[in-house]
Amino acid sequence: MLVFQLVAGLLLLVGGAELLVRGASAIALRLGVSSLIVSLTLVSIGTSAPEVFVTVQAGVTGRTDLALGNVIGSNVANVGLVIGICGLFRALTAGRRLLRFDLPVVVFMTVLVGVLGYWDGGLSTFDGALLFALFLAYMARTVRTGLLQAQAHGQAMPGQRRGLRGADWLLYGAMFAGGLAGLVLGSRWLVDGASAFALRFGMPESLVGSTIVAIGTSLPEVATSLVATLRNDLGVAIGNAVGSCIANLGLVLGAGCLAAGSMAVPEHLIRNEITVAVLLSVILLLFLTTQGKVIRAEAWMLLLGYITYFVLVTQTGTASPLPIVPALLVAYAVLLALVVRTGLPSPGRRSP
């Protein structure tokens, strides 16, 4: 019964997120909003919807360790697992905006969460409001940039919309409502099942949240980015993962703190999961800065880094300092050596 609850919860989350994204995107596009704005806002928020509902549900019921572990673990999975898997199929390129703004925002907000958690031993309602406000500011700038770019390219803007017929409203509204219902029910089943799993096997809830639940709620990002990669829409592939990281830290964690009132941050979460999240984000930024893209060897490094993190954290749990960071640093050094030996572009020089 426990396994059925976990699997059913994951399926409802993934299916609900898919319906939510498709319904919201269809409405937005039919109303004349540019596809750029949809990909920067609705797609990243929609694929982070499972984390929102799981974190708020866990926070309201007092399972703050599970909530925090889910948010940080999902970000580790977004960089290591999602981008790692997608990069195995095609080299992932990134624009200047991602390098100069979006990825630095991910690093800054991750460090900020660690500092706030370490400083007070937890995240207060004020901290949650701050994270939420930063997310709103990020989204406002993103939408504004998208609108300016759309105008520059002569794309259709709001006011030039095609309109929605009654049948369209019913179809897309039903998709949106059905997706929302699936997320609510799936998150409840997943949180309850994960908590029961933790109690049965003696695992801390923060560990379950940062591994099992984090992978489950990251499946929408994996599916969305992988489909975009296979369709050669590489900007959406990497942008979805990075945008979801920002949504997790600002929207998800901010909403979770506001719902729970406050969240205690375990020391091991700062020492292990948050450190790894920062490290993988910086490594991704280095890859994109030095070559302008993530090649297959670098994708393997990100994926192996995530696997290393997953194995070590599940084997040693919350024990004092794990060898995760040194292991990732050594792996990164080895990869750079291989890159140099294979004659690929060296740091500081972009590929043509």
Secondary structure as a PSIPRED ss2 file (coil, helix, strand):
# PSIPRED VFORMAT (PSIPRED V4.0)

   1 M C   1.000  0.000  0.000
   2 L H   0.000  1.000  0.000
   3 V H   0.000  1.000  0.000
   4 F H   0.000  1.000  0.000
   5 Q H   0.000  1.000  0.000
   6 L H   0.000  1.000  0.000
   7 V H   0.000  1.000  0.000
   8 A H   0.000  1.000  0.000
   9 G H   0.000  1.000  0.000
  10 L H   0.000  1.000  0.000
  11 L H   0.000  1.000  0.000
  12 L H   0.000  1.000  0.000
  13 L H   0.000  1.000  0.000
  14 V H   0.000  1.000  0.000
  15 G H   0.000  1.000  0.000
  16 G H   0.000  1.000  0.000
  17 A H   0.000  1.000  0.000
  18 E H   0.000  1.000  0.000
  19 L H   0.000  1.000  0.000
  20 L H   0.000  1.000  0.000
  21 V H   0.000  1.000  0.000
  22 R H   0.000  1.000  0.000
  23 G H   0.000  1.000  0.000
  24 A H   0.000  1.000  0.000
  25 S H   0.000  1.000  0.000
  26 A H   0.000  1.000  0.000
  27 I H   0.000  1.000  0.000
  28 A H   0.000  1.000  0.000
  29 L H   0.000  1.000  0.000
  30 R H   0.000  1.000  0.000
  31 L C   1.000  0.000  0.000
  32 G C   1.000  0.000  0.000
  33 V C   1.000  0.000  0.000
  34 S C   1.000  0.000  0.000
  35 S H   0.000  1.000  0.000
  36 L H   0.000  1.000  0.000
  37 I H   0.000  1.000  0.000
  38 V H   0.000  1.000  0.000
  39 S H   0.000  1.000  0.000
  40 L H   0.000  1.000  0.000
  41 T H   0.000  1.000  0.000
  42 L H   0.000  1.000  0.000
  43 V H   0.000  1.000  0.000
  44 S H   0.000  1.000  0.000
  45 I H   0.000  1.000  0.000
  46 G H   0.000  1.000  0.000
  47 T H   0.000  1.000  0.000
  48 S C   1.000  0.000  0.000
  49 A H   0.000  1.000  0.000
  50 P H   0.000  1.000  0.000
  51 E H   0.000  1.000  0.000
  52 V H   0.000  1.000  0.000
  53 F H   0.000  1.000  0.000
  54 V H   0.000  1.000  0.000
  55 T H   0.000  1.000  0.000
  56 V H   0.000  1.000  0.000
  57 Q H   0.000  1.000  0.000
  58 A H   0.000  1.000  0.000
  59 G H   0.000  1.000  0.000
  60 V H   0.000  1.000  0.000
  61 T C   1.000  0.000  0.000
  62 G C   1.000  0.000  0.000
  63 R C   1.000  0.000  0.000
  64 T H   0.000  1.000  0.000
  65 D H   0.000  1.000  0.000
  66 L H   0.000  1.000  0.000
  67 A H   0.000  1.000  0.000
  68 L H   0.000  1.000  0.000
  69 G H   0.000  1.000  0.000
  70 N H   0.000  1.000  0.000
  71 V H   0.000  1.000  0.000
  72 I H   0.000  1.000  0.000
  73 G H   0.000  1.000  0.000
  74 S H   0.000  1.000  0.000
  75 N H   0.000  1.000  0.000
  76 V H   0.000  1.000  0.000
  77 A H   0.000  1.000  0.000
  78 N H   0.000  1.000  0.000
  79 V H   0.000  1.000  0.000
  80 G H   0.000  1.000  0.000
  81 L H   0.000  1.000  0.000
  82 V H   0.000  1.000  0.000
  83 I H   0.000  1.000  0.000
  84 G H   0.000  1.000  0.000
  85 I H   0.000  1.000  0.000
  86 C H   0.000  1.000  0.000
  87 G H   0.000  1.000  0.000
  88 L H   0.000  1.000  0.000
  89 F H   0.000  1.000  0.000
  90 R C   1.000  0.000  0.000
  91 A C   1.000  0.000  0.000
  92 L E   0.000  0.000  1.000
  93 T E   0.000  0.000  1.000
  94 A C   1.000  0.000  0.000
  95 G C   1.000  0.000  0.000
  96 R H   0.000  1.000  0.000
  97 R H   0.000  1.000  0.000
  98 L H   0.000  1.000  0.000
  99 L H   0.000  1.000  0.000
 100 R H   0.000  1.000  0.000
 101 F H   0.000  1.000  0.000
 102 D H   0.000  1.000  0.000
 103 L H   0.000  1.000  0.000
 104 P H   0.000  1.000  0.000
 105 V H   0.000  1.000  0.000
 106 V H   0.000  1.000  0.000
 107 V H   0.000  1.000  0.000
 108 F H   0.000  1.000  0.000
 109 M H   0.000  1.000  0.000
 110 T H   0.000  1.000  0.000
 111 V H   0.000  1.000  0.000
 112 L H   0.000  1.000  0.000
 113 V H   0.000  1.000  0.000
 114 G H   0.000  1.000  0.000
 115 V H   0.000  1.000  0.000
 116 L H   0.000  1.000  0.000
 117 G H   0.000  1.000  0.000
 118 Y H   0.000  1.000  0.000
 119 W H   0.000  1.000  0.000
 120 D H   0.000  1.000  0.000
 121 G C   1.000  0.000  0.000
 122 G E   0.000  0.000  1.000
 123 L E   0.000  0.000  1.000
 124 S C   1.000  0.000  0.000
 125 T H   0.000  1.000  0.000
 126 F H   0.000  1.000  0.000
 127 D H   0.000  1.000  0.000
 128 G H   0.000  1.000  0.000
 129 A H   0.000  1.000  0.000
 130 L H   0.000  1.000  0.000
 131 L H   0.000  1.000  0.000
 132 F H   0.000  1.000  0.000
 133 A H   0.000  1.000  0.000
 134 L H   0.000  1.000  0.000
 135 F H   0.000  1.000  0.000
 136 L H   0.000  1.000  0.000
 137 A H   0.000  1.000  0.000
 138 Y H   0.000  1.000  0.000
 139 M H   0.000  1.000  0.000
 140 A H   0.000  1.000  0.000
 141 R H   0.000  1.000  0.000
 142 T H   0.000  1.000  0.000
 143 V H   0.000  1.000  0.000
 144 R H   0.000  1.000  0.000
 145 T H   0.000  1.000  0.000
 146 G H   0.000  1.000  0.000
 147 L H   0.000  1.000  0.000
 148 L H   0.000  1.000  0.000
 149 Q H   0.000  1.000  0.000
 150 A H   0.000  1.000  0.000
 151 Q H   0.000  1.000  0.000
 152 A H   0.000  1.000  0.000
 153 H C   1.000  0.000  0.000
 154 G C   1.000  0.000  0.000
 155 Q C   1.000  0.000  0.000
 156 A C   1.000  0.000  0.000
 157 M C   1.000  0.000  0.000
 158 P C   1.000  0.000  0.000
 159 G C   1.000  0.000  0.000
 160 Q C   1.000  0.000  0.000
 161 R C   1.000  0.000  0.000
 162 R C   1.000  0.000  0.000
 163 G C   1.000  0.000  0.000
 164 L C   1.000  0.000  0.000
 165 R C   1.000  0.000  0.000
 166 G H   0.000  1.000  0.000
 167 A H   0.000  1.000  0.000
 168 D H   0.000  1.000  0.000
 169 W H   0.000  1.000  0.000
 170 L H   0.000  1.000  0.000
 171 L H   0.000  1.000  0.000
 172 Y H   0.000  1.000  0.000
 173 G H   0.000  1.000  0.000
 174 A H   0.000  1.000  0.000
 175 M H   0.000  1.000  0.000
 176 F H   0.000  1.000  0.000
 177 A H   0.000  1.000  0.000
 178 G H   0.000  1.000  0.000
 179 G H   0.000  1.000  0.000
 180 L H   0.000  1.000  0.000
 181 A H   0.000  1.000  0.000
 182 G H   0.000  1.000  0.000
 183 L H   0.000  1.000  0.000
 184 V H   0.000  1.000  0.000
 185 L H   0.000  1.000  0.000
 186 G H   0.000  1.000  0.000
 187 S H   0.000  1.000  0.000
 188 R H   0.000  1.000  0.000
 189 W H   0.000  1.000  0.000
 190 L H   0.000  1.000  0.000
 191 V H   0.000  1.000  0.000
 192 D H   0.000  1.000  0.000
 193 G H   0.000  1.000  0.000
 194 A H   0.000  1.000  0.000
 195 S H   0.000  1.000  0.000
 196 A H   0.000  1.000  0.000
 197 F H   0.000  1.000  0.000
 198 A H   0.000  1.000  0.000
 199 L H   0.000  1.000  0.000
 200 R H   0.000  1.000  0.000
 201 F H   0.000  1.000  0.000
 202 G C   1.000  0.000  0.000
 203 M C   1.000  0.000  0.000
 204 P C   1.000  0.000  0.000
 205 E H   0.000  1.000  0.000
 206 S H   0.000  1.000  0.000
 207 L H   0.000  1.000  0.000
 208 V H   0.000  1.000  0.000
 209 G H   0.000  1.000  0.000
 210 S H   0.000  1.000  0.000
 211 T H   0.000  1.000  0.000
 212 I H   0.000  1.000  0.000
 213 V H   0.000  1.000  0.000
 214 A H   0.000  1.000  0.000
 215 I H   0.000  1.000  0.000
 216 G H   0.000  1.000  0.000
 217 T H   0.000  1.000  0.000
 218 S H   0.000  1.000  0.000
 219 L H   0.000  1.000  0.000
 220 P H   0.000  1.000  0.000
 221 E H   0.000  1.000  0.000
 222 V H   0.000  1.000  0.000
 223 A H   0.000  1.000  0.000
 224 T H   0.000  1.000  0.000
 225 S H   0.000  1.000  0.000
 226 L H   0.000  1.000  0.000
 227 V H   0.000  1.000  0.000
 228 A H   0.000  1.000  0.000
 229 T H   0.000  1.000  0.000
 230 L H   0.000  1.000  0.000
 231 R C   1.000  0.000  0.000
 232 N C   1.000  0.000  0.000
 233 D C   1.000  0.000  0.000
 234 L H   0.000  1.000  0.000
 235 G H   0.000  1.000  0.000
 236 V H   0.000  1.000  0.000
 237 A H   0.000  1.000  0.000
 238 I H   0.000  1.000  0.000
 239 G H   0.000  1.000  0.000
 240 N H   0.000  1.000  0.000
 241 A H   0.000  1.000  0.000
 242 V H   0.000  1.000  0.000
 243 G H   0.000  1.000  0.000
 244 S H   0.000  1.000  0.000
 245 C H   0.000  1.000  0.000
 246 I H   0.000  1.000  0.000
 247 A H   0.000  1.000  0.000
 248 N H   0.000  1.000  0.000
 249 L H   0.000  1.000  0.000
 250 G H   0.000  1.000  0.000
 251 L H   0.000  1.000  0.000
 252 V H   0.000  1.000  0.000
 253 L H   0.000  1.000  0.000
 254 G H   0.000  1.000  0.000
 255 A H   0.000  1.000  0.000
 256 G H   0.000  1.000  0.000
 257 C H   0.000  1.000  0.000
 258 L H   0.000  1.000  0.000
 259 A H   0.000  1.000  0.000
 260 A H   0.000  1.000  0.000
 261 G C   1.000  0.000  0.000
 262 S C   1.000  0.000  0.000
 263 M E   0.000  0.000  1.000
 264 A E   0.000  0.000  1.000
 265 V C   1.000  0.000  0.000
 266 P C   1.000  0.000  0.000
 267 E H   0.000  1.000  0.000
 268 H H   0.000  1.000  0.000
 269 L H   0.000  1.000  0.000
 270 I H   0.000  1.000  0.000
 271 R H   0.000  1.000  0.000
 272 N H   0.000  1.000  0.000
 273 E H   0.000  1.000  0.000
 274 I H   0.000  1.000  0.000
 275 T H   0.000  1.000  0.000
 276 V H   0.000  1.000  0.000
 277 A H   0.000  1.000  0.000
 278 V H   0.000  1.000  0.000
 279 L H   0.000  1.000  0.000
 280 L H   0.000  1.000  0.000
 281 S H   0.000  1.000  0.000
 282 V H   0.000  1.000  0.000
 283 I H   0.000  1.000  0.000
 284 L H   0.000  1.000  0.000
 285 L H   0.000  1.000  0.000
 286 L H   0.000  1.000  0.000
 287 F H   0.000  1.000  0.000
 288 L H   0.000  1.000  0.000
 289 T H   0.000  1.000  0.000
 290 T H   0.000  1.000  0.000
 291 Q H   0.000  1.000  0.000
 292 G C   1.000  0.000  0.000
 293 K E   0.000  0.000  1.000
 294 V E   0.000  0.000  1.000
 295 I C   1.000  0.000  0.000
 296 R H   0.000  1.000  0.000
 297 A H   0.000  1.000  0.000
 298 E H   0.000  1.000  0.000
 299 A H   0.000  1.000  0.000
 300 W H   0.000  1.000  0.000
 301 M H   0.000  1.000  0.000
 302 L H   0.000  1.000  0.000
 303 L H   0.000  1.000  0.000
 304 L H   0.000  1.000  0.000
 305 G H   0.000  1.000  0.000
 306 Y H   0.000  1.000  0.000
 307 I H   0.000  1.000  0.000
 308 T H   0.000  1.000  0.000
 309 Y H   0.000  1.000  0.000
 310 F H   0.000  1.000  0.000
 311 V H   0.000  1.000  0.000
 312 L H   0.000  1.000  0.000
 313 V H   0.000  1.000  0.000
 314 T H   0.000  1.000  0.000
 315 Q H   0.000  1.000  0.000
 316 T H   0.000  1.000  0.000
 317 G C   1.000  0.000  0.000
 318 T C   1.000  0.000  0.000
 319 A C   1.000  0.000  0.000
 320 S C   1.000  0.000  0.000
 321 P C   1.000  0.000  0.000
 322 L C   1.000  0.000  0.000
 323 P C   1.000  0.000  0.000
 324 I H   0.000  1.000  0.000
 325 V H   0.000  1.000  0.000
 326 P H   0.000  1.000  0.000
 327 A H   0.000  1.000  0.000
 328 L H   0.000  1.000  0.000
 329 L H   0.000  1.000  0.000
 330 V H   0.000  1.000  0.000
 331 A H   0.000  1.000  0.000
 332 Y H   0.000  1.000  0.000
 333 A H   0.000  1.000  0.000
 334 V H   0.000  1.000  0.000
 335 L H   0.000  1.000  0.000
 336 L H   0.000  1.000  0.000
 337 A H   0.000  1.000  0.000
 338 L H   0.000  1.000  0.000
 339 V H   0.000  1.000  0.000
 340 V H   0.000  1.000  0.000
 341 R H   0.000  1.000  0.000
 342 T C   1.000  0.000  0.000
 343 G C   1.000  0.000  0.000
 344 L C   1.000  0.000  0.000
 345 P C   1.000  0.000  0.000
 346 S C   1.000  0.000  0.000
 347 P C   1.000  0.000  0.000
 348 G C   1.000  0.000  0.000
 349 R C   1.000  0.000  0.000
 350 R C   1.000  0.000  0.000
 351 S C   1.000  0.000  0.000
 352 P C   1.000  0.000  0.000
